[in-house]
Amino acid sequence: PQPLEGATVTAVEAGQTTVTASDGTYVLGLGPGSHTVRISAFGFATVEHTVEVPESGTVTLDVDLAPLPRGEVTGTVRSASGEAVAGATVTGTGVLEWEVTTGPDGTFTVGDLLEGDYQVTVTADGFLPADAEVTVTAEATAVLDVTLQPTVVGVLGDVDGVLTAYLRDAGVPATELQWRADLDVERYEALVVNGGDPDADTFAAVLAAADAAQTSLVFTGTWAVDRGGIRLLERYTDRVEVGTQGHGDGPVQLTGFDPDHRLFAGLGDDPATLIVEGGYYSVLARYAGRPLADLHVPTADGEPVTGLAVGWDWRSAGSIEVLLSASAVTEAVGPGKGWTADAGRLLVNAIEWAREAQLDPPAAPVLQAVPATVAESVTVTGTSEWPWPVTVSVDGTPVATATPAEDGSFSVEVPLAVGENTITAVAENLAGASPVSAPVTVTRWVPEWDVTGGGPTRVVRLSLAGHDRLTAPADSATLVLRDADGNEVAREPLRWAAVSYLAVLTRLPAGDLRLAAELEVDGHVVTIDGPPVD
């Protein structure tokens, strides 16, 4: 047996206590008589002995303490996706305190633990801390497997960790980040740009890295030229311009929003109050992206402050940017400093939406055009997804581009070759190209008139270059005669004669006349101006 230092030796009845020295010895001064002596030490079973102390002399009581039985804890730390987390720190507190690091396969084992309940905390770079409890039983192995939630939301420009802590409490796996030109954002699904003071190169580098990684960006704004991420976007890009800003006015309210949009899920009725009376805010005077909601702030002079509060746009096929003009956390505004529950809900909604954003290629455009014309070009109209550009091709060769209006409509002038022209279109966005549209066919004719005869009789032939079939090019054809004032004076059918239209005019009225032809194709009338007839 080894000497035990620090064991507690107590004479129970006499109430005297001492501790053993480094060599395990102890001395108690007791009066004569019978005494109960209790010896205890951490990690050992407590024992009691009865000794008789004489009137004089020394009584020796040597004791061997038996170690308490012990157990161990083993387990595996994994990420939420099931991958092993190497290098995680597992810390236990309770009867004993201990710490161990997971191996390459995410496993850990700690032994020689006394029986009892232990509180366990697991930490690892890139993950939220996780807490657990485990009970150790003597001569047994307790299994404790822990799953870590990766931190997939980064917060840039936090103020004393307030925003990060708020987001974690709301269930958002967030971590605070610092502005660095070499910041690795690959594992983040979204970055909340709450402020900070990066230089232009650092700001551009982080945004470029985010776009390359398809990491969404949520920019927050508020009062003051040096607070909030929107001010950085304004300073270093031309995408946004901040308008009115202020504080000390009425409640800051969000209005004009679609309650069915996921960004506004759970908000109250329109208007929804984001910040209590007197709070800090800003509105956007201009934004290059898509507007979603406005801000309305009553003022003492009766003229409310209004302007754009929420906007968004795609940055890549898998990422978006969201601008919230009154959602920045600063020393003066944020959780516990004017925010309502709806303010926090709006920001959390924006982050969750941004994390899941995924752009699909657009649907195929839909085209419309007349079936036939004698003009050198045709106006093609259609619909496609705004705002993605549409490329229009003739017989597979791109000839024109168009950008749809917000309602999806577009119009473009398309040059035509003589004969049949097959027109198609493809829309393209950041995710790729749409399927090719259903084709429309437009035939361009070049008319050639031949009028023979004299007196009151004329033979009229109308040939159409661009039509090379024996069948008639039109469903019906009519020859029209007009006088010098443009008034219709006669109408005769045109008959298709294998290679041209033919009509014989008799008893022509006197005066200057002009010919024209009206050819109906699929309900569309093509008017072909002809020569004069004397």
C-alpha positions in Angstrom: 0.0 0.0 0.0 1.1 3.5 -0.8 1.0 6.3 1.8 -2.1 8.6 1.3 -1.7 12.3 1.8 -4.7 14.4 2.6 -7.0 11.8 4.1 -9.3 13.3 6.8 -9.1 11.6 10.2 -11.9 12.5 12.6 -12.5 11.6 16.2 -16.2 11.5 16.1 -17.2 11.9 19.7 -14.4 14.4 20.5 -15.0 16.4 17.3 -11.3 16.6 16.5 -10.0 16.4 12.9 -6.7 16.3 11.2 -5.3 15.3 7.8 -2.6 12.9 6.9 0.8 14.1 5.9 2.7 13.3 2.7 3.9 10.0 4.2 0.3 9.1 5.3 0.9 9.7 9.0 -1.4 11.6 11.4 -1.6 12.5 15.1 -4.7 13.2 17.2 -4.6 14.2 20.8 -7.4 12.5 22.6 -8.4 12.0 26.2 -8.6 8.6 27.8 -11.6 6.4 26.9 -13.3 4.9 23.9 -13.3 6.8 20.6 -14.7 6.3 17.2 -12.2 7.3 14.5 -13.4 7.9 11.0 -11.0 8.0 8.0 -12.1 9.4 4.7 -10.4 10.4 1.5 -11.7 11.4 -2.0 -12.0 8.4 -4.2 -11.8 5.9 -1.3 -14.4 4.1 0.8 -14.8 5.7 4.3 -13.9 3.5 7.3 -14.5 3.7 11.1 -12.6 2.1 13.9 -13.1 2.1 17.7 -9.9 2.7 19.8 -9.3 2.7 23.5 -7.1 5.5 24.6 -5.3 4.9 28.0 -4.6 7.4 30.7 -1.2 7.9 29.2 0.7 6.6 26.2 0.1 6.3 22.4 -2.4 4.2 20.4 -1.4 3.4 16.9 -4.2 3.0 14.3 -3.0 2.2 10.8 -5.7 1.9 8.1 -5.8 0.7 4.6 -8.4 2.6 2.5 -10.0 0.7 -0.3 -10.4 2.7 -3.6 -13.9 3.2 -4.7 -14.9 1.3 -7.8 -14.7 3.3 -11.0 -16.2 3.4 -14.5 -15.6 5.0 -17.9 -17.3 7.0 -20.6 -16.9 6.4 -24.3 -18.6 7.8 -27.3 -18.5 9.4 -30.7 -18.9 13.0 -31.8 -20.5 13.5 -35.1 -21.9 16.3 -37.2 -25.6 16.7 -38.0 -24.8 15.1 -41.4 -23.3 12.0 -39.7 -19.6 12.7 -40.3 -17.1 12.1 -37.5 -15.8 15.3 -35.9 -12.1 15.0 -35.1 -10.4 17.2 -32.6 -13.5 18.1 -30.6 -13.0 18.9 -26.9 -15.2 16.9 -24.5 -15.3 18.3 -21.0 -17.0 16.8 -18.0 -17.8 18.3 -14.6 -19.3 16.5 -11.6 -17.8 14.2 -9.1 -14.5 14.6 -11.1 -13.5 17.1 -13.7 -12.0 15.8 -16.9 -11.3 16.7 -20.5 -10.5 14.6 -23.6 -10.1 15.2 -27.3 -11.8 13.1 -30.0 -9.6 11.1 -32.4 -9.6 11.1 -36.2 -12.8 8.9 -36.2 -14.6 11.2 -33.7 -14.4 8.8 -30.8 -13.2 9.4 -27.2 -12.8 7.4 -24.0 -12.1 8.6 -20.5 -11.7 6.2 -17.7 -11.0 6.0 -14.0 -14.2 8.0 -13.2 -16.0 7.9 -9.9 -19.6 7.0 -9.9 -22.1 9.8 -10.3 -23.7 12.2 -12.7 -21.6 14.3 -15.0 -22.4 17.4 -17.1 -20.6 17.2 -20.4 -19.9 20.1 -22.9 -18.6 19.4 -26.4 -16.9 22.1 -28.5 -15.3 22.0 -31.9 -14.3 24.6 -34.4 -17.1 25.3 -36.9 -19.8 23.9 -34.7 -22.2 25.1 -32.0 -21.3 23.9 -28.5 -23.4 20.9 -27.3 -24.4 20.0 -23.7 -25.2 16.5 -22.4 -25.4 14.5 -19.2 -24.0 11.0 -18.5 -24.2 8.8 -15.4 -21.1 6.7 -14.5 -21.6 3.4 -12.9 -18.8 1.4 -11.2 -17.2 -1.3 -13.3 -19.2 -0.3 -16.3 -18.8 1.7 -19.5 -21.3 4.5 -20.2 -21.8 5.4 -23.8 -22.3 9.0 -24.8 -22.7 9.9 -28.4 -23.0 13.6 -29.3 -24.2 15.3 -32.4 -22.9 18.8 -33.2 -24.7 21.4 -35.3 -22.4 23.1 -37.7 -22.3 26.9 -37.7 -23.5 27.7 -41.2 -24.4 31.3 -40.6 -21.6 33.9 -40.1 -22.1 37.3 -38.5 -19.8 40.1 -39.7 -19.7 43.3 -37.7 -21.5 42.0 -34.5 -21.5 44.3 -31.4 -20.2 42.5 -28.4 -21.7 39.2 -29.7 -25.2 40.4 -29.1 -26.6 39.5 -32.6 -24.8 36.1 -32.6 -26.2 35.2 -29.2 -29.7 36.3 -30.2 -29.6 34.2 -33.4 -28.4 31.1 -31.5 -31.2 31.6 -29.0 -33.6 31.7 -31.9 -32.2 28.4 -33.2 -30.0 29.8 -35.9 -26.5 28.1 -36.0 -24.6 31.3 -36.1 -21.0 32.3 -35.2 -19.2 35.6 -35.1 -16.7 36.3 -37.9 -14.1 39.0 -38.5 -13.6 40.9 -41.7 -10.5 39.4 -43.5 -9.6 39.4 -47.1 -8.8 35.7 -46.9 -12.0 34.8 -44.9 -13.0 31.2 -45.8 -16.8 31.3 -46.3 -17.1 27.9 -48.0 -19.0 26.2 -45.2 -21.4 29.0 -44.6 -24.9 29.1 -46.1 -25.4 32.7 -45.3 -23.5 35.7 -44.0 -25.2 38.5 -42.0 -23.4 41.7 -42.8 -24.2 43.8 -39.7 -21.4 46.4 -40.0 -17.8 46.7 -39.2 -15.1 48.7 -41.0 -13.5 46.7 -43.8 -11.6 48.5 -46.5 -12.7 48.3 -50.1 -10.5 45.4 -51.0 -11.5 43.4 -48.0 -15.2 44.0 -48.6 -14.9 43.1 -52.3 -12.9 40.0 -51.5 -15.4 38.7 -48.9 -18.3 39.3 -51.3 -16.5 37.6 -54.2 -15.7 34.6 -52.0 -19.4 34.5 -50.9 -20.6 34.5 -54.5 -18.1 31.8 -55.5 -19.3 29.6 -52.6 -22.9 30.5 -53.4 -23.2 31.9 -49.8 -26.2 34.3 -49.4 -25.8 37.7 -47.9 -28.1 39.5 -45.5 -27.3 43.2 -45.2 -28.8 45.1 -42.2 -29.3 48.8 -41.9 -30.1 51.5 -39.3 -29.4 55.2 -38.4 -25.9 56.6 -38.8 -23.4 56.6 -41.7 -21.1 54.1 -40.0 -23.5 51.5 -38.7 -25.0 48.5 -40.5 -24.0 46.4 -43.5 -26.1 48.4 -46.0 -23.9 51.4 -45.5 -20.9 49.2 -46.6 -22.8 48.1 -49.6 -23.6 51.8 -50.4 -20.0 52.8 -49.8 -18.3 50.2 -52.0 -20.9 49.5 -54.7 -23.6 51.3 -56.7 -26.4 48.8 -55.8 -28.0 50.9 -53.1 -28.5 54.4 -51.8 -29.7 55.1 -48.3 -32.4 57.8 -48.0 -33.9 59.2 -44.8 -32.6 58.0 -41.5 -33.5 58.9 -38.0 -34.5 58.2 -34.4 -36.7 59.7 -31.8 -39.8 59.5 -34.0 -42.9 57.2 -33.8 -42.9 53.4 -34.0 -40.9 52.0 -36.9 -43.4 50.0 -39.0 -43.2 47.6 -41.9 -45.9 48.0 -44.5 -46.9 46.8 -48.0 -45.6 43.3 -47.5 -47.1 40.0 -48.7 -48.1 38.0 -45.7 -47.8 34.8 -47.7 -44.1 35.4 -48.5 -41.9 33.3 -46.3 -39.8 36.4 -45.4 -42.9 37.8 -43.6 -44.2 34.6 -42.1 -45.5 35.1 -38.5 -45.5 38.8 -38.7 -48.6 40.6 -37.4 -51.0 42.6 -39.5 -49.9 45.2 -41.9 -48.3 47.5 -40.6 -46.1 45.4 -38.4 -44.1 47.3 -35.8 -40.4 46.4 -35.8 -39.0 49.0 -33.4 -40.8 50.8 -30.6 -41.4 54.5 -30.6 -38.1 56.5 -30.6 -36.1 53.7 -32.2 -33.4 53.9 -34.8 -34.1 53.3 -38.5 -33.2 54.1 -42.1 -35.0 53.7 -45.5 -33.6 53.1 -49.0 -33.8 55.8 -51.6 -32.7 53.5 -54.4 -32.0 49.7 -54.8 -30.9 47.8 -57.9 -32.8 44.7 -56.8 -36.4 43.8 -56.2 -38.5 45.6 -53.6 -40.6 43.6 -51.1 -41.8 46.0 -48.4 -41.7 49.6 -47.2 -41.1 51.4 -43.9 -43.5 53.9 -42.4 -42.5 56.0 -39.4 -44.8 58.7 -38.0 -43.1 62.0 -37.0 -44.0 64.9 -34.8 -44.6 67.3 -37.7 -47.3 64.9 -39.1 -45.3 64.0 -42.3 -44.4 60.3 -41.9 -41.0 59.0 -43.2 -41.6 56.4 -45.9 -39.3 54.4 -48.2 -38.1 51.0 -49.2 -37.3 48.8 -46.2 -36.9 45.3 -47.7 -35.4 44.2 -51.0 -33.7 41.2 -52.5 -31.9 39.9 -55.6 -30.1 36.8 -56.8 -26.3 36.8 -56.5 -25.7 33.3 -57.9 -27.8 30.2 -58.7 -27.6 29.2 -55.1 -27.5 32.5 -53.2 -29.4 35.8 -52.8 -28.9 39.1 -51.1 -31.5 40.5 -48.7 -31.5 44.1 -47.6 -33.3 45.0 -44.3 -33.0 48.8 -43.8 -34.0 48.8 -40.1 -32.6 45.5 -38.8 -29.0 46.3 -37.7 -27.9 45.6 -34.2 -25.8 48.4 -32.7 -25.0 49.8 -29.3 -28.3 51.8 -29.5 -30.8 49.4 -31.1 -31.4 45.6 -31.2 -32.7 42.9 -28.9 -33.7 44.5 -25.6 -33.1 47.9 -27.1 -36.3 48.7 -29.0 -36.7 45.6 -31.1 -40.1 44.0 -31.1 -40.6 40.3 -31.5 -41.5 41.0 -35.2 -38.1 42.7 -35.7 -36.3 39.5 -34.7 -38.7 37.3 -36.6 -38.1 39.3 -39.8 -34.3 38.9 -39.5 -34.5 35.2 -38.7 -36.9 34.7 -41.6 -34.5 36.5 -43.9 -31.6 34.3 -42.8 -33.6 31.0 -43.2 -34.9 32.1 -46.6 -31.4 33.1 -47.7 -29.9 29.8 -46.5 -32.3 27.8 -48.7 -32.3 29.9 -51.8 -31.9 27.9 -55.0 -32.5 29.3 -58.5 -33.7 27.0 -61.2 -33.2 27.7 -64.9 -36.1 29.6 -66.4 -39.0 28.0 -68.1 -39.1 28.1 -71.9 -40.3 31.5 -73.3 -43.6 31.6 -75.2 -43.5 33.3 -78.6 -46.2 34.9 -80.8 -45.7 36.3 -84.3 -47.8 36.7 -87.5 -47.6 33.7 -89.8 -46.7 35.7 -92.9 -45.5 39.1 -94.0 -44.0 41.0 -96.9 -41.8 43.1 -94.6 -38.1 42.6 -94.1 -38.6 42.0 -90.3 -41.4 40.9 -88.0 -42.3 42.0 -84.5 -42.1 39.0 -82.2 -43.8 39.2 -78.8 -43.7 36.8 -76.0 -43.6 36.1 -72.3 -40.7 34.9 -70.2 -39.5 35.1 -66.6 -38.5 38.6 -65.5 -35.7 39.9 -65.4 -33.7 37.2 -67.3 -32.6 38.1 -70.9 -34.1 36.3 -73.8 -32.2 35.4 -77.0 -34.3 35.1 -80.1 -33.0 33.0 -83.0 -34.0 32.5 -86.6 -33.2 29.0 -88.0 -30.9 28.5 -85.1 -28.9 31.7 -85.5 -29.3 34.3 -82.7 -30.5 37.6 -84.1 -32.0 39.6 -81.2 -32.2 39.9 -77.4 -34.9 41.2 -75.2 -35.4 41.8 -71.5 -38.9 41.1 -70.2 -40.8 43.7 -68.3 -41.9 42.9 -64.7 -45.1 41.3 -66.0 -42.9 39.0 -68.1 -43.8 40.5 -71.5 -41.3 41.4 -74.1 -41.2 42.5 -77.8 -38.3 42.4 -80.3 -37.9 43.1 -84.0 -36.6 40.1 -85.9 -35.1 40.2 -89.4 -36.4 37.7 -91.9 -35.0 35.9 -94.9 -37.2 35.4 -97.9 -39.2 32.2 -97.4 -40.0 30.3 -94.2 -38.3 31.4 -91.0 -38.3 29.3 -87.9 -38.1 31.5 -84.8 -37.2 30.2 -81.4 -36.1 31.7 -78.1 -34.1 30.8 -75.0 -34.0 32.6 -71.7 -31.0 32.4 -69.4 -30.4 33.2 -65.8 -27.6 32.5 -63.3 -28.6 28.8 -63.1 -28.4 28.2 -66.8 -30.5 28.3 -70.0 -34.2 27.4 -70.4 -35.4 24.8 -72.8 -35.9 26.1 -76.3 -39.3 27.6 -76.9 -41.9 26.1 -79.1 -41.0 27.4 -82.6 -43.1 29.8 -84.6 -42.9 30.0 -88.3 -43.0 33.3 -90.2 -43.0 33.3 -94.0 -41.6 36.3 -95.8 -42.9 36.9 -99.3 -41.5 39.2 -101.9 -44.5 40.1 -104.2 -44.2 40.6 -107.9 -47.1 42.0 -109.9 -47.8 41.6 -113.6 -50.7 43.4 -115.1 -51.5 43.0 -118.8 -54.3 43.9 -121.2 -55.9 47.1 -122.2 -59.1 49.0 -122.2 -61.6 47.9 -119.6 -60.0 44.5 -119.2 -56.9 43.6 -117.3 -55.2 40.3 -116.4 -53.6 40.5 -113.0 -50.9 38.0 -111.8 -49.4 38.1 -108.3 -46.3 36.0 -107.7 -44.8 35.5 -104.3 -41.1 34.8 -104.0 -40.6 32.8 -100.8 -43.4 30.4 -101.6 -42.2 27.4 -103.5 -45.1 25.0 -103.3 -47.8 24.2 -105.8 -50.5 24.7 -103.1 -51.8 28.1 -102.4 -49.9 30.1 -99.8 -53.0 31.6 -98.2 -56.3 30.3 -97.0 -58.0 32.9 -99.1 -56.9 35.8 -101.4 -58.7 38.9 -102.6 -57.8 41.6 -105.1 -58.9 45.0 -104.1 -59.2 48.1 -106.3 -59.1 51.6 -104.8 -59.5 55.0 -106.3 -57.1 57.9 -106.0 -58.6 58.8 -102.7 -58.1 55.3 -101.3 -61.7 54.4 -101.4 -62.5 50.8 -102.3 -64.2 50.5 -105.7 -64.1 46.8 -106.4 -63.2 43.5 -104.8 -62.4 40.3 -106.8 -61.3 36.9 -105.8 -57.7 35.8 -106.6 -57.3 32.3 -107.8 -54.2 30.3 -107.2 -52.8 29.0 -110.5 -50.0 26.7 -109.4 -47.3 29.4 -109.3 -49.1 32.6 -108.9 -52.5 34.3 -108.1 -54.6 35.2 -111.1 -57.6 37.5 -111.6 -59.2 38.9 -114.7 -60.7 42.4 -114.3 -63.4 43.5 -116.7 -65.4 46.7 -117.1 -62.9 48.7 -115.1 -64.3 52.1 -114.1 -62.6 55.2 -115.4 -60.0 57.1 -113.4 -56.8 56.3 -111.6 -57.0 53.0 -109.8 -54.5 51.1 -107.6 -54.3 47.4 -106.9 -53.8 45.7 -103.6 -54.1 42.1 -102.4 -55.4 40.7 -99.1 -54.2 37.2 -98.2 -55.6 35.6 -95.2 -53.3 33.1 -93.4 -54.4 31.4 -90.2 -56.8 34.3 -89.5 -54.1 37.0 -90.2 -54.6 39.2 -93.2 -51.5 40.2 -95.1 -52.0 43.3 -97.2 -49.8 43.6 -100.3 -49.8 47.0 -102.1 -49.9 46.7 -105.9 -49.3 48.9 -108.9 -51.6 51.6 -110.4 -54.0 50.7 -113.2 -54.6 53.4 -115.8 
